[in-house]
Amino acid sequence: MILNVPGSEPSSPSSPICSAKACRADAVWVLAWNNPKLHTPERRKTWLACEEHRDHLSKFLGVRGFLKDVVPLKEWESAEGPPAG
């Protein structure tokens, strides 16, 4: 599954990195989100987060009402999309 991460190349073989500005840490979380003014209800955009930035990025999206799900990266990659629930 390709994750749309700011500044990443989908064909890059390197490990996914955190989406927080200037962070180069390995990502371990997927933050699935949706801007209801721009996206259909079922669409999910994704940001990746390291342990350190998970809460910060979640709050940023949550305050705006965009955050839909936070899932471990390994779980997200093993599924064809976000897990049900």
N, C-alpha and C positions, 0 to 999 in steps of 0.2 A: 504494500500500500504506500502510495506517495503522500507525504505530508507537505502541506503548503507552509513552509517555514520562511519568514522574511530573510532574505540574503542567502538562501541555500540553493544549491543546484540539484534538481531532482535526480540527475544521473550520477551524482557524486558518490563514490564508494565509502567515504568517511562516515564515522559515527555521527548520528544526529546530535546537534548542539542546542543548547538553551536559546530561546527566543528573546530573552532579556537583553536590553541594550548593552553592548560591549562584553557580554558573558560568552565565554568559549568553553564552558563546562559541558560534559556529556549530559544529554537530556535523559530523564528517567520518567517523566510524566507527559501526558498529552492532555491539553486543555482544549476541549471541543467547544466551539462557540458559534454564535449566529447573530447577526445584526438584523432584527426583524424589519427595519426600514429598507434594507437592501437585498436580503436573502429570503428564499422561500422557507417555510417552517422546518422542512426536513433537511435542508442543507446544513452541513457542519464544516466550518473552517477550523484549522488547528494551529495552536501554538505549542511549542515544546518547552518544558521547564526542567531545570535541575532542582535538586532538593532545596537549595538556598532560595530560589526565586519562585517556587511553586505558589506560596501564599501571596506574594506580591502580585504576580500576574493574575492569579485567581480573583483577588480583590479588585484589580483594575477592570477586569471583564465583568465581575459580579455587580459592581456599583452601577454599571451601565445597563444591567439586565441582559448581557450577552452570554454569560457562561451557562453552558448546558450540561457539561460532564467533565470530570477529571479522572483519568484512567492511567494506570501504569503503562509505560511505553511498550513493554514486552507483551502485555495483554492486548493492547490496541493492534500491534503488529500481527499477533497470532489470530486475530479475528478479521473478518472482512469489513469491519466497521466498528463503531462503538458497541459495547456489550449491551444487551437488553437489560432494562431495569431502572 
